[in-house]
């Protein structure tokens, strides 16, 4: 079932999924993994969730993975937004979205060929929200427990400052918003 507030009027259902809670997203990751014969990443015991990063199934990206993907492979460009220094080139945000999501891949991609890392829907991360640990420099994994989950990327309702690659937001694990969606990843083993 698609929980999205904005329903697609396109034949290809190309609007991003939004209005999904973090708990629903990790359950979806497990179900999709099982459907494809992969090992689920998440162990879910009531509201307690743990992630096995060694599993080959789908999961939500860590904040570090999300930021690496959003920045693209050209670290010398120093983009403010994913793929550009100009938000309008790569993102649907408050100033240009007409107060709704848009079909995916309508704006320019970043250097990795990824669309909508900035704007359209903010994306749930695997990590719980907390301060960064300065000792974690190489592909850090954030806290695996907490009260709020990290969200990155900004949405159709964000001002450009909230859509910057470096911007971070948070929300409860059960909260649903029409501004928040998901992007799935799989570990390369």
C-alpha positions in Angstrom: 0.0 0.0 0.0 1.3 3.4 -0.9 0.9 5.8 2.1 1.7 8.9 0.1 -0.3 12.1 0.6 0.4 13.0 -3.0 -1.0 10.4 -5.4 0.4 10.1 -8.9 -1.8 11.1 -11.8 0.9 9.7 -14.1 0.6 6.2 -15.6 4.1 5.3 -14.3 3.5 6.3 -10.7 6.6 8.4 -10.8 6.0 10.5 -7.6 8.3 9.7 -4.7 6.8 7.8 -1.8 6.3 10.0 1.2 4.2 10.1 4.4 6.0 6.9 5.6 7.4 6.6 9.1 10.9 5.3 9.8 9.4 2.1 11.4 7.3 1.5 8.3 10.4 2.1 6.1 12.5 -0.5 7.8 9.7 -3.0 7.7 9.4 -2.3 4.0 13.2 -2.8 3.5 12.9 -6.3 5.2 9.8 -7.3 3.1 11.5 -6.2 -0.2 14.6 -8.1 0.8 12.7 -11.2 1.6 10.7 -10.9 -1.7 14.0 -10.8 -3.6 15.6 -13.7 -1.7 18.0 -11.4 0.2 18.9 -11.5 3.9 16.9 -8.7 5.7 19.1 -6.1 7.4 16.7 -5.2 10.2 15.8 -7.1 13.4 12.6 -5.7 14.7 11.4 -6.5 18.2 8.4 -4.3 18.9 9.7 -0.8 18.6 13.4 -1.8 19.1 15.2 -2.0 15.7 18.8 -3.1 15.1 20.6 -3.1 11.7 22.9 -5.8 10.5 25.2 -4.0 8.1 26.7 -7.3 6.9 23.3 -8.5 5.5 22.8 -8.2 1.7 19.2 -6.9 1.9 17.8 -3.4 1.6 18.2 -0.8 4.3 18.1 3.0 4.8 21.5 4.8 4.3 23.5 6.0 7.2 23.9 9.8 7.3 27.5 9.4 6.1 26.4 7.2 3.1 23.6 9.6 2.3 26.0 12.6 2.3 28.6 10.8 0.2 26.0 9.9 -2.4 24.5 13.5 -2.4 27.9 15.1 -2.8 28.7 13.0 -5.9 32.1 11.9 -6.9 33.5 15.3 -7.6 34.7 16.5 -4.2 36.5 19.5 -5.7 33.2 21.1 -7.0 32.1 21.9 -3.4 28.4 21.9 -4.3 26.0 23.4 -1.8 23.1 21.3 -3.1 23.4 17.8 -4.7 24.9 18.4 -8.1 24.8 22.2 -8.2 25.5 25.5 -6.4 22.0 26.7 -7.7 19.1 25.0 -5.9 16.7 25.5 -8.8 18.7 23.3 -11.1 18.5 20.2 -8.9 15.6 20.6 -6.5 11.9 21.0 -5.9 11.7 23.3 -2.9 9.2 25.7 -1.4 10.0 28.5 -3.9 9.3 26.3 -7.0 7.3 23.2 -6.0 3.7 24.6 -6.1 3.3 23.0 -2.6 3.6 19.4 -3.8 6.0 16.6 -4.8 6.9 16.2 -8.5 7.8 13.1 -10.6 11.3 11.9 -9.9 14.2 12.7 -12.1 12.8 16.0 -13.5 15.8 18.1 -12.3 19.5 17.6 -13.0 21.3 14.7 -11.4 24.5 14.9 -9.4 27.8 13.6 -10.6 26.8 10.0 -9.5 23.7 10.2 -11.7 21.4 10.4 -8.6 18.3 12.5 -8.9 16.4 14.3 -6.1 19.0 14.0 -3.4 18.1 17.7 -2.7 14.4 18.6 -2.4 11.2 16.8 -3.5 11.1 14.7 -0.4 13.5 14.7 2.6 15.0 11.2 3.1 15.0 9.0 6.2 18.4 7.8 7.3 19.3 4.7 9.3 20.9 6.7 12.1 19.3 8.1 15.1 19.8 11.9 15.5 22.7 13.0 17.6 25.8 15.1 17.4 28.6 13.8 15.2 31.4 11.9 16.9 34.6 13.7 15.7 36.6 10.5 16.2 34.5 8.7 13.5 36.1 9.7 10.2 35.9 6.7 7.9 32.3 5.8 6.9 30.8 6.3 10.4 27.6 4.7 11.5 25.5 6.9 13.7 23.8 6.0 16.9 21.7 2.8 16.7 19.3 4.0 19.4 17.6 7.2 20.4 14.4 9.2 20.4 14.6 10.8 16.9 15.8 9.6 13.5 18.0 11.6 11.1 16.5 13.0 7.9 18.5 14.6 5.1 18.0 16.5 1.8 15.1 18.9 2.3 11.7 18.7 0.7 9.2 20.4 -1.5 8.3 22.5 1.5 11.9 23.5 2.5 13.6 26.8 2.1 16.9 26.5 0.2 19.0 26.5 3.5 17.2 23.4 4.7 17.9 21.7 1.3 21.7 22.1 1.6 23.7 18.9 1.6 25.0 19.7 5.1 21.5 20.4 6.6 20.1 17.9 9.1 16.6 17.4 10.4 15.1 14.8 12.8 11.7 13.3 13.5 10.3 10.5 15.7 10.5 7.0 14.4 6.7 6.7 14.1 6.0 10.1 12.5 4.6 10.5 9.0 5.0 13.6 6.9 4.1 14.5 3.3 7.6 16.0 3.2 9.5 12.9 4.1 10.3 9.8 2.0 13.0 7.2 1.6 15.9 6.0 -0.6 17.0 2.4 -0.2 20.6 1.1 -0.3 22.3 -2.3 -0.3 25.8 -2.9 1.0 28.3 -4.1 -1.5 29.9 -7.2 0.0 
